[in-house]
Amino acid sequence: MTMFAPLRQMFRARPEAARPTVPAGERYYVIGDIHGRLDLLTPLAEAIEADASTSSARSTVILLGDLVDRGADSAGVIAYARAWQQRRPVRILAGNHEQMFLESFGSTEVLREFLKHGGRETVLSYGIDPDIYRDATLPEVQALMADHIPAADIAFVEGFESYVEAGDYLFVHAGIQPGVPLDEQQRSDMLWIRRRFIEHDAPHSHYVIHGHTISETIDQQHNRMGIDTGAYRTGRLTALALEGTARRLIQAVETDGRIAIETGDRT
């Protein structure tokens, strides 16, 4: 029994990793995958604005990508995000669904996949007649998209960022390639990676906050945190508030057709 005492002492003496922090005087509100749920984004944004008004910290909102597809009002989400960006610092990351959306204008193969993975809802949210859409060929759908989706919306989505750094944190849609320096990361990995990133257990260069991979509750690990709570199918859209080393949750939650704001600490 005594032979294990030195080992126990060694593990007790090992220092805990320092909590990641954002720069002093700043607060960040990080929102997971919205997927066309304007009905959830609107009250969540209002709750964030009310929360931000209680502090003198400089507040920045970060949208983690996948604003479009699956939910009923992708066009409305794009319009809301652009308007919100005019009122306060809002940085928007590209997700894999934004990539499919943009590439579908020039490729019928990408369009086919886009439509199967929620793009139908995006197209219809721009006012395309469902009956006309139903009978259209893929090239005809591309023509309908070109006629109905404003060039300003396309340019807006094209401007979405790959990642954002803030202090010890890295914000990215899907994740990063483990062991690869940040300046050598591929944009495609940041939009699409899943298993290699999710299953990686060692520390990264930053503590990573990401979306893309749905979990019923916040997926908090020692090296990352996933905040995609599946808004389009669960009715729960999550924001993570960061200030100093503190973390708080603000969520818009739909229950029986009614939406409420829920808050709580996240250690």
Sine and cosine of phi, psi and omega as CSV:
sin_phi,cos_phi,sin_psi,cos_psi,sin_omega,cos_omega
0.00,0.00,-0.64,0.77,-0.02,-1.00
-0.93,0.36,-0.37,0.93,-0.03,-1.00
-0.91,0.41,-0.36,0.93,-0.01,-1.00
-1.00,-0.02,-0.14,0.99,-0.03,-1.00
-0.85,0.53,-0.71,0.70,0.02,-1.00
-0.86,0.50,-0.59,0.81,0.03,-1.00
-0.91,0.42,-0.69,0.73,0.02,-1.00
-0.88,0.48,-0.65,0.76,0.01,-1.00
-0.91,0.42,-0.62,0.78,-0.01,-1.00
-0.89,0.45,-0.71,0.70,-0.03,-1.00
-0.94,0.35,-0.58,0.82,0.04,-1.00
-0.92,0.40,-0.53,0.85,-0.06,-1.00
-0.99,0.15,-0.25,0.97,-0.04,-1.00
-0.91,0.42,0.83,-0.56,-0.05,-1.00
-0.94,0.34,0.56,-0.83,0.08,-1.00
-0.96,0.28,0.51,-0.86,0.05,-1.00
-0.90,0.43,0.62,-0.78,0.02,-1.00
-0.91,0.42,0.63,-0.78,0.05,-1.00
-0.92,0.39,0.71,-0.70,0.06,-1.00
-0.90,0.44,0.46,-0.89,-0.05,-1.00
-0.63,-0.78,0.44,-0.90,0.14,-0.99
-1.00,-0.10,0.30,-0.96,-0.03,-1.00
-0.84,0.55,0.55,-0.84,0.00,-1.00
-0.85,0.52,0.63,-0.77,0.03,-1.00
0.99,0.16,0.11,0.99,-0.02,-1.00
-0.84,-0.54,0.51,-0.86,0.10,-1.00
-0.75,-0.66,0.67,-0.75,0.00,-1.00
-0.86,-0.51,0.66,-0.75,0.13,-0.99
-0.89,-0.45,0.91,-0.41,-0.12,-0.99
-0.94,-0.35,0.85,-0.52,-0.09,-1.00
-0.95,-0.32,0.75,-0.66,0.02,-1.00
-0.96,0.28,-0.14,-0.99,-0.12,-0.99
-0.86,0.51,0.84,-0.54,-0.07,-1.00
-1.00,0.02,-0.65,0.76,0.06,-1.00
0.75,0.67,0.82,0.58,0.15,-0.99
0.97,0.25,0.10,0.99,-0.04,-1.00
-1.00,0.00,0.95,0.31,0.04,-1.00
-0.87,0.49,-0.53,0.85,-0.01,-1.00
-0.89,0.45,-0.45,0.89,0.07,-1.00
-1.00,-0.01,-0.60,0.80,-0.04,-1.00
-0.90,0.44,-0.66,0.75,-0.08,-1.00
-0.87,0.50,-0.80,0.60,0.03,-1.00
-0.92,0.39,-0.52,0.85,0.04,-1.00
-0.91,0.41,-0.69,0.73,0.03,-1.00
-0.89,0.45,-0.64,0.77,0.03,-1.00
-0.90,0.44,-0.63,0.78,0.04,-1.00
-0.92,0.40,-0.61,0.79,0.04,-1.00
-0.90,0.43,-0.69,0.72,0.01,-1.00
-0.88,0.47,-0.65,0.76,0.03,-1.00
-0.91,0.42,-0.64,0.77,0.01,-1.00
-0.92,0.39,-0.66,0.75,-0.03,-1.00
-0.91,0.42,-0.49,0.87,-0.04,-1.00
-0.94,0.33,-0.21,0.98,-0.03,-1.00
-1.00,0.06,-0.04,1.00,-0.09,-1.00
-0.72,-0.69,0.48,-0.88,0.08,-1.00
-1.00,0.07,-0.05,1.00,0.01,-1.00
-0.90,0.44,0.53,-0.85,0.09,-1.00
-0.97,0.26,0.87,-0.49,-0.10,-1.00
-0.98,-0.21,0.71,-0.71,0.07,-1.00
-0.79,-0.61,0.70,-0.72,0.08,-1.00
-0.98,-0.18,0.68,-0.74,0.08,-1.00
-0.82,-0.57,0.83,-0.55,0.10,-0.99
-0.99,-0.14,0.81,-0.58,-0.17,-0.99
-0.99,0.12,0.22,0.98,0.04,-1.00
0.99,-0.12,0.09,-1.00,-0.12,-0.99
0.83,0.56,0.80,0.60,0.13,-0.99
-0.95,0.31,-0.45,0.89,-0.16,-0.99
-0.95,-0.30,0.18,-0.98,0.10,-0.99
0.99,0.15,0.46,-0.89,0.16,-0.99
0.97,0.25,-0.80,0.60,0.05,-1.00
-0.98,0.21,0.07,-1.00,-0.19,-0.98
-0.99,0.16,-0.35,0.94,-0.18,-0.98
-0.68,-0.74,0.90,0.43,0.07,-1.00
-0.89,0.46,-0.63,0.77,0.03,-1.00
-0.86,0.51,-0.67,0.74,0.02,-1.00
-0.92,0.40,-0.60,0.80,0.04,-1.00
-0.90,0.43,-0.69,0.72,0.02,-1.00
-0.87,0.49,-0.71,0.71,0.00,-1.00
-0.89,0.45,-0.66,0.75,-0.01,-1.00
-0.91,0.41,-0.69,0.73,-0.01,-1.00
-0.89,0.46,-0.66,0.75,0.00,-1.00
-0.91,0.42,-0.68,0.73,0.00,-1.00
-0.92,0.40,-0.64,0.77,0.01,-1.00
-0.89,0.45,-0.59,0.81,0.00,-1.00
-0.91,0.42,-0.39,0.92,0.04,-1.00
-0.98,0.21,-0.35,0.94,-0.08,-1.00
-0.99,-0.14,-0.42,0.91,-0.04,-1.00
-0.37,-0.93,0.22,-0.98,0.07,-1.00
-0.90,0.43,0.91,-0.41,0.08,-1.00
-0.77,-0.64,0.89,-0.45,0.03,-1.00
-0.96,-0.28,0.72,-0.69,-0.15,-0.99
-0.86,-0.51,0.80,-0.60,0.02,-1.00
-1.00,-0.08,0.52,-0.86,0.09,-1.00
-0.98,0.18,0.64,-0.76,0.14,-0.99
-0.92,-0.40,0.09,-1.00,0.00,-1.00
-0.90,0.44,-0.48,0.88,0.02,-1.00
-0.96,0.29,-0.54,0.84,0.13,-0.99
-0.91,0.42,-0.62,0.78,0.02,-1.00
-0.89,0.45,-0.71,0.70,0.03,-1.00
-0.89,0.46,-0.67,0.75,0.03,-1.00
-0.83,0.56,-0.77,0.63,-0.05,-1.00
-0.92,0.39,-0.68,0.73,-0.06,-1.00
-0.96,0.29,-0.34,0.94,-0.04,-1.00
-0.94,0.35,-0.32,0.95,0.03,-1.00
-0.93,0.35,-0.43,0.90,-0.07,-1.00
-0.91,-0.42,-0.05,1.00,-0.05,-1.00
-0.66,-0.75,0.86,-0.51,0.04,-1.00
-0.94,0.33,-0.46,0.89,0.05,-1.00
-0.92,0.40,-0.70,0.71,0.06,-1.00
-0.92,0.40,-0.63,0.77,0.01,-1.00
-0.85,0.52,-0.67,0.74,0.01,-1.00
-0.85,0.53,-0.71,0.71,0.01,-1.00
-0.93,0.36,-0.64,0.77,0.03,-1.00
-0.85,0.53,-0.73,0.68,-0.04,-1.00
-0.91,0.41,-0.55,0.84,0.00,-1.00
-0.96,0.27,-0.36,0.93,-0.09,-1.00
-0.92,-0.40,0.61,0.79,0.10,-0.99
0.97,-0.24,-0.08,1.00,-0.01,-1.00
-0.93,0.38,-0.47,0.88,0.06,-1.00
-0.82,0.57,-0.72,0.69,-0.01,-1.00
-0.90,0.44,-0.59,0.80,0.04,-1.00
-0.90,0.43,-0.74,0.67,-0.01,-1.00
-0.86,0.51,-0.72,0.69,-0.05,-1.00
-0.93,0.36,-0.45,0.89,0.00,-1.00
-0.92,0.38,-0.27,0.96,0.04,-1.00
-1.00,-0.04,0.26,0.97,0.14,-0.99
1.00,0.03,0.22,0.98,0.07,-1.00
-0.95,0.32,0.72,-0.70,-0.02,-1.00
-0.89,0.45,0.82,-0.57,-0.02,-1.00
-0.86,0.51,-0.57,0.82,0.00,-1.00
-0.94,0.35,-0.65,0.76,0.05,-1.00
-0.92,0.39,-0.68,0.74,0.03,-1.00
-0.86,0.51,-0.70,0.72,-0.08,-1.00
-0.86,0.51,-0.58,0.81,-0.07,-1.00
-1.00,-0.09,0.00,1.00,-0.11,-0.99
-0.99,0.11,0.56,-0.83,0.17,-0.99
-0.98,0.22,0.18,-0.98,0.01,-1.00
-0.86,0.51,-0.72,0.69,0.06,-1.00
-0.87,0.49,-0.57,0.82,0.03,-1.00
-0.93,0.36,-0.59,0.81,0.08,-1.00
-0.89,0.45,-0.66,0.75,0.06,-1.00
-0.86,0.52,-0.65,0.76,0.02,-1.00
-0.91,0.40,-0.64,0.77,0.05,-1.00
-0.89,0.46,-0.66,0.75,0.03,-1.00
-0.89,0.46,-0.70,0.72,0.00,-1.00
-0.89,0.47,-0.55,0.83,-0.01,-1.00
-0.98,0.21,-0.53,0.85,-0.17,-0.98
-0.97,-0.26,-0.45,0.90,-0.06,-1.00
-1.00,-0.06,0.88,-0.48,-0.09,-1.00
-0.88,0.47,0.59,-0.81,0.06,-1.00
-0.86,0.51,-0.52,0.85,0.01,-1.00
-0.91,0.42,-0.57,0.82,0.04,-1.00
-0.93,0.36,-0.65,0.76,0.01,-1.00
-0.89,0.45,-0.72,0.70,0.01,-1.00
-0.89,0.45,-0.62,0.79,0.02,-1.00
-0.87,0.49,-0.73,0.68,0.00,-1.00
-0.92,0.40,-0.60,0.80,0.04,-1.00
-0.87,0.49,-0.40,0.92,-0.04,-1.00
-1.00,0.04,0.02,1.00,-0.01,-1.00
-0.90,0.43,0.57,-0.82,-0.09,-1.00
-1.00,0.08,0.28,-0.96,0.05,-1.00
-1.00,0.10,-0.61,0.79,-0.03,-1.00
-0.29,-0.96,0.25,-0.97,0.08,-1.00
-0.70,-0.71,0.69,-0.73,0.11,-0.99
-0.96,-0.27,0.61,-0.79,0.11,-0.99
-0.48,-0.88,0.97,-0.25,-0.04,-1.00
0.88,0.48,-0.82,-0.57,-0.01,-1.00
-1.00,0.08,0.00,1.00,-0.09,-1.00
-0.98,-0.21,0.53,-0.85,0.19,-0.98
-0.82,-0.57,0.78,-0.63,0.03,-1.00
-0.95,-0.32,0.80,-0.60,-0.08,-1.00
-0.45,-0.89,0.43,-0.90,-0.07,-1.00
-0.91,0.41,-0.88,0.47,-0.13,-0.99
-0.98,-0.18,-0.61,0.79,-0.07,-1.00
0.53,-0.85,-0.24,-0.97,0.01,-1.00
-0.71,-0.70,0.33,-0.94,0.06,-1.00
-0.97,0.25,0.88,-0.47,-0.02,-1.00
-0.85,0.53,0.66,-0.75,0.08,-1.00
0.99,0.17,0.01,1.00,-0.01,-1.00
-0.97,-0.24,0.78,-0.62,0.02,-1.00
-0.83,0.56,0.51,-0.86,-0.09,-1.00
-0.85,0.53,-0.64,0.77,-0.04,-1.00
-0.97,0.25,-0.05,1.00,0.06,-1.00
-0.93,-0.37,0.05,1.00,0.02,-1.00
-0.92,0.39,0.57,-0.82,0.06,-1.00
-1.00,0.02,0.69,-0.73,0.02,-1.00
-0.84,0.54,-0.60,0.80,-0.01,-1.00
-0.87,0.49,-0.62,0.78,0.06,-1.00
-0.91,0.43,-0.67,0.75,-0.03,-1.00
-0.90,0.44,-0.41,0.91,0.00,-1.00
-1.00,-0.09,-0.43,0.91,-0.20,-0.98
-0.82,-0.58,-0.37,0.93,-0.17,-0.99
-0.85,0.53,0.53,-0.85,0.06,-1.00
-0.63,-0.77,-0.99,0.15,-0.21,-0.98
-0.87,0.49,-0.72,0.70,-0.04,-1.00
-0.87,0.50,-0.58,0.82,0.01,-1.00
-0.98,0.18,-0.75,0.66,-0.08,-1.00
-0.88,0.48,-0.61,0.79,-0.07,-1.00
-1.00,0.05,-0.08,1.00,-0.01,-1.00
-0.97,0.25,0.79,-0.62,-0.14,-0.99
-0.97,-0.24,-0.26,0.97,-0.05,-1.00
-0.99,0.13,0.35,-0.94,0.03,-1.00
-0.89,0.46,0.50,-0.87,0.15,-0.99
-0.99,-0.16,0.02,-1.00,0.04,-1.00
-0.90,0.43,-0.47,0.88,0.04,-1.00
-0.75,-0.67,0.25,-0.97,0.21,-0.98
-0.99,0.13,0.84,-0.54,-0.19,-0.98
-0.99,-0.14,0.80,-0.60,0.15,-0.99
-0.96,-0.28,0.81,-0.59,-0.12,-0.99
-0.60,-0.80,0.20,-0.98,0.12,-0.99
-0.89,-0.45,-0.67,-0.74,0.19,-0.98
0.97,0.24,-0.74,0.67,-0.03,-1.00
-0.97,-0.24,0.90,-0.43,-0.12,-0.99
-0.97,0.26,0.66,-0.75,0.18,-0.98
-0.68,-0.74,0.51,-0.86,-0.05,-1.00
-0.91,0.42,-0.59,0.81,0.09,-1.00
-0.83,-0.56,0.08,-1.00,0.02,-1.00
-0.86,0.52,0.75,-0.66,0.01,-1.00
-1.00,-0.08,1.00,0.03,-0.06,-1.00
-0.99,-0.15,0.87,-0.50,0.05,-1.00
-0.85,-0.52,0.13,-0.99,-0.06,-1.00
-0.95,0.32,-0.31,0.95,-0.05,-1.00
-0.87,-0.48,-0.05,1.00,-0.06,-1.00
-0.27,-0.96,0.24,-0.97,0.12,-0.99
-0.58,-0.82,0.83,-0.56,0.07,-1.00
-0.99,-0.11,0.77,-0.64,-0.04,-1.00
-0.85,-0.53,0.36,0.93,0.13,-0.99
-1.00,0.09,0.98,-0.21,0.00,-1.00
-0.99,-0.15,0.40,0.92,0.18,-0.98
0.93,0.38,0.72,0.69,-0.12,-0.99
-0.77,0.64,-0.64,0.77,-0.10,-0.99
-0.92,0.39,-0.44,0.90,-0.01,-1.00
-0.90,-0.43,-0.37,0.93,-0.01,-1.00
-0.99,-0.16,-0.33,0.95,-0.08,-1.00
0.96,0.27,0.37,0.93,0.00,-1.00
-0.80,-0.60,0.92,-0.39,0.05,-1.00
-0.95,-0.32,0.79,-0.62,-0.17,-0.99
-0.93,-0.36,0.68,-0.73,0.20,-0.98
-0.85,-0.52,0.62,-0.79,0.06,-1.00
-0.93,-0.37,0.85,-0.52,0.05,-1.00
-0.99,-0.10,0.77,-0.64,-0.04,-1.00
-0.83,-0.56,0.79,-0.61,0.10,-0.99
-0.48,-0.87,0.82,-0.57,-0.14,-0.99
0.88,0.48,-0.79,-0.61,0.08,-1.00
-0.99,-0.16,0.00,1.00,-0.08,-1.00
-0.99,0.14,0.53,-0.85,0.07,-1.00
-0.74,-0.67,0.73,-0.68,0.05,-1.00
-0.71,-0.70,0.48,-0.88,0.06,-1.00
-0.97,-0.25,0.64,-0.76,0.20,-0.98
-0.76,-0.65,0.85,-0.53,-0.08,-1.00
-0.76,-0.65,0.65,-0.76,0.19,-0.98
-0.99,-0.13,0.84,-0.54,-0.14,-0.99
-0.80,-0.60,0.83,-0.56,0.06,-1.00
-1.00,-0.06,0.80,-0.61,0.06,-1.00
-0.68,-0.73,0.86,-0.51,0.00,-1.00
0.79,0.61,0.66,0.75,0.08,-1.00
0.99,0.14,-0.02,1.00,0.03,-1.00
-0.92,-0.39,0.58,-0.81,-0.05,-1.00
-0.93,-0.37,0.77,-0.64,0.02,-1.00
-0.78,-0.63,0.38,-0.93,0.06,-1.00
-0.99,-0.16,0.77,-0.64,0.07,-1.00
-0.87,-0.49,0.63,-0.78,-0.01,-1.00
-0.77,-0.64,0.33,-0.94,0.05,-1.00
0.01,-1.00,0.31,-0.95,0.05,-1.00
-0.99,0.16,0.42,-0.91,0.10,-1.00
-0.73,-0.69,0.92,-0.39,-0.04,-1.00
-1.00,0.00,0.00,0.00,0.00,0.00
